[in-house]
Amino acid sequence: MSPKIDATRQNFAAMRTVLLCPVCNKRLNLSGNSFRCPSGHCFDLSAKNYLNLAPHLKPPALYDERLFAARRAVFAAGFYAPLAEALIEQALAFQQKVGRSITVLDAGCGEGYFAAAMLNALGSDKCEMLALDLAKPGLLLAARLCRELKCLLADLARLPVPDNSLDIILNVLSPANYQEFRRVLHPGGLLLKIAPGADYLQEVRQAFNLPPGEKSEAEKLLAAAASTYSAADLRYTKHVTSEQRKALLAMSPLAGHHTAPKADFTEVTIDLQILIAQFGADY
């Protein structure tokens, strides 16, 4: 057994959260270097520290290695640090309130920045962090960024965990499936949903000659789905170097459809909406 696959196995062997087979929905159990269900479906662990629960699903075409490498550079430069701090504050308050270790899923984790930041802040004794995405290039970065993450290549529309098994779901600038979120969250669990505001990365949109952005409809959709929710805006600007400007342009899916002219913006607008929702009674 190679040291890398052994490390992956040890990481998943320590996992408290039950995983479900994406084919038949029965419980998966770790056997050797694979997870198997009673029906015989088998899913192999990767030496690269993730579990593939979507072997036949096609990843989003535009979300490639170049895009996620650019995002990694932008995150490493601290452009989203205020958002990470706000999310960590919510998770810490929740964990202290319930007084036990919590289970968190980053649904649409990308390269793992927010999942790793939260796990590092809370500690593995207070938090088990699942990081899920269908885009393999991003998930590989997440798996390397923090080996304690339980990285799952899986479909957000069919989460591979039982009903009422999660305490918190992070859903940062990613598609959402509120029916699934309701199913897997404890009745008093939290959804931390981050949606773009109208001016989010407006300088990048201008560089691609696109019309101004519009505020996401996430709040309206969440208001109809959740029992309770609150909304707060987070808006700030950050200075941009020439290298950071290149990364900001490259990290957008727009780069796959449009050619950006020479851009010369020296600051960028981060305009976000933080939505905190519950789908049942509080703890």
Helices and strands as residue ranges (DSSP letters): H 3-13, E 29-31, E 34-36, E 42-46, E 50-52, H 65-76, H 81-98, E 102-107, H 113-122, E 127-133, H 136-145, E 150-153, E 166-172, H 178-184, E 185-196, H 202-207, H 218-225, E 228-239, H 242-250, G 253-256, E 267-278
